[in-house]
Amino acid sequence: MVTQRMIALIGVLLLAGCAADPQRQKDMAVVSSSGVPTITSAKMEYNQPLDLDDIIALSKQKVSDEIIIRYLKARRTIYSPDPQALERLRAAGVSQGVINYILSTPSLYAMDRDRQIHINQSTEPVRDPLLNGQVAPRGH
């Protein structure tokens, strides 16, 4: 009985959160109907940061720059793409406007860098000091 009440309460809260932002609802409707991979739309549905592959997927499915940038701004994720990653974005057809926003994130969010998710999508392996300098696994 308590579990059912908790589930109902969580459902109401989730619906209330979506209803509170009509623009977000519109954006999610566009994304959901665009044909992007389920993992990308799920990340957006649950307010998770997008990696560069997600941004490429959105661009390939013709999701507008405005929707992509609006989502990225709301997440305040800091991106640090290396030159190869930037070339991959360009080759995949990501607009210069989206690329410019991605490149601006370190300076936009420098003041709260310690609490932001930092996405370093380079082609070089990332060495994790918590793993004694071993190569950190990449999540996709």
C-alpha positions as CSV (number, residue, x, y, z in Angstrom):
1,M,0.0,0.0,0.0
2,V,2.8,2.4,0.9
3,T,4.7,1.5,-2.2
4,Q,1.7,2.2,-4.4
5,R,1.3,5.6,-2.8
6,M,5.0,6.4,-3.3
7,I,4.7,5.4,-7.0
8,A,1.6,7.5,-7.4
9,L,3.3,10.5,-5.7
10,I,6.4,10.2,-7.9
11,G,4.2,10.0,-11.0
12,V,2.3,13.2,-9.9
13,L,5.6,15.0,-9.3
14,L,7.0,14.0,-12.6
15,L,3.9,15.1,-14.4
16,A,3.9,18.4,-12.5
17,G,7.5,19.0,-13.5
18,C,6.7,18.5,-17.1
19,A,3.6,20.6,-17.0
20,A,5.5,23.4,-15.4
21,D,7.5,24.1,-18.6
22,P,5.4,24.1,-21.7
23,Q,8.5,24.9,-23.9
24,R,10.2,21.7,-22.6
25,Q,7.2,19.7,-23.4
26,K,7.2,21.1,-27.0
27,D,10.9,20.4,-27.3
28,M,10.5,16.8,-26.1
29,A,7.6,16.2,-28.5
30,V,9.8,17.3,-31.4
31,V,12.7,15.1,-30.1
32,S,10.5,12.1,-29.5
33,S,9.1,12.3,-33.0
34,S,12.4,13.0,-34.8
35,G,13.7,9.4,-34.8
36,V,16.7,10.0,-32.5
37,P,18.1,6.9,-30.7
38,T,16.1,6.0,-27.6
39,I,19.1,6.5,-25.4
40,T,19.4,10.1,-26.5
41,S,15.7,10.9,-26.0
42,A,15.8,9.1,-22.6
43,K,18.7,11.2,-21.5
44,M,16.8,14.3,-22.4
45,E,13.6,13.1,-20.8
46,Y,15.4,12.5,-17.5
47,N,17.6,15.7,-17.7
48,Q,20.9,13.9,-18.2
49,P,23.9,15.5,-19.9
50,L,24.4,14.8,-23.6
51,D,27.6,13.6,-25.0
52,L,28.9,14.6,-28.4
53,D,27.4,11.4,-30.0
54,D,24.0,12.5,-28.7
55,I,24.4,15.9,-30.2
56,I,25.4,14.4,-33.5
57,A,22.3,12.2,-33.4
58,L,20.0,15.2,-32.8
59,S,21.6,17.1,-35.6
60,K,21.3,14.1,-38.0
61,Q,17.6,13.9,-37.3
62,K,17.2,17.6,-38.0
63,V,16.3,18.7,-34.5
64,S,16.7,22.4,-34.6
65,D,19.7,24.3,-33.2
66,E,17.4,26.2,-30.9
67,I,16.1,23.0,-29.2
68,I,19.6,21.5,-28.9
69,I,21.2,24.7,-27.5
70,R,18.2,25.3,-25.2
71,Y,18.6,21.8,-23.7
72,L,22.4,22.2,-23.4
73,K,22.0,25.6,-21.7
74,A,19.6,24.1,-19.2
75,R,22.0,21.4,-18.3
76,R,25.0,23.7,-18.0
77,T,27.4,20.9,-19.0
78,I,31.0,21.9,-19.7
79,Y,32.4,20.4,-22.9
80,S,36.1,20.2,-23.9
81,P,36.2,18.6,-27.3
82,D,39.6,18.1,-28.9
83,P,40.3,19.1,-32.5
84,Q,39.4,15.5,-33.7
85,A,36.1,15.7,-31.9
86,L,35.3,19.1,-33.4
87,E,36.1,17.7,-36.9
88,R,33.8,14.8,-36.2
89,L,31.0,17.2,-35.2
90,R,31.5,19.2,-38.4
91,A,31.7,16.1,-40.6
92,A,28.5,14.8,-39.0
93,G,26.7,18.1,-40.0
94,V,26.4,19.7,-36.6
95,S,25.8,23.4,-37.2
96,Q,28.4,26.0,-36.4
97,G,26.0,27.6,-33.9
98,V,25.8,24.4,-31.9
99,I,29.6,24.0,-32.1
100,N,30.2,27.6,-31.0
101,Y,27.9,27.0,-28.0
102,I,29.8,23.8,-27.1
103,L,33.1,25.7,-27.3
104,S,31.8,28.5,-25.1
105,T,30.8,26.3,-22.2
106,P,34.1,26.4,-20.3
107,S,34.0,30.1,-20.1
108,L,30.2,30.3,-19.5
109,Y,30.2,28.0,-16.6
110,A,33.7,28.5,-15.2
111,M,32.4,29.9,-11.9
112,D,30.5,26.8,-11.1
113,R,32.8,24.3,-12.7
114,D,33.2,22.2,-9.5
115,R,29.5,21.2,-9.6
116,Q,29.1,20.7,-13.3
117,I,29.5,17.6,-15.3
118,H,32.6,17.9,-17.5
119,I,32.5,16.1,-20.8
120,N,35.9,15.6,-22.3
121,Q,35.4,13.9,-25.6
122,S,38.8,13.6,-27.0
123,T,40.3,10.7,-28.9
124,E,43.0,10.3,-26.3
125,P,42.3,8.0,-23.3
126,V,41.5,9.8,-20.1
127,R,43.8,8.9,-17.2
128,D,41.9,8.7,-13.9
129,P,43.9,9.7,-10.8
130,L,41.5,7.6,-8.7
131,L,42.6,4.6,-10.7
132,N,46.3,5.3,-10.2
133,G,46.7,6.8,-13.6
134,Q,45.0,3.9,-15.4
135,V,42.8,4.6,-18.4
136,A,39.3,5.4,-17.3
137,P,36.4,3.6,-19.0
138,R,34.4,5.7,-21.4
139,G,30.6,5.7,-21.1
140,H,28.4,6.0,-24.2
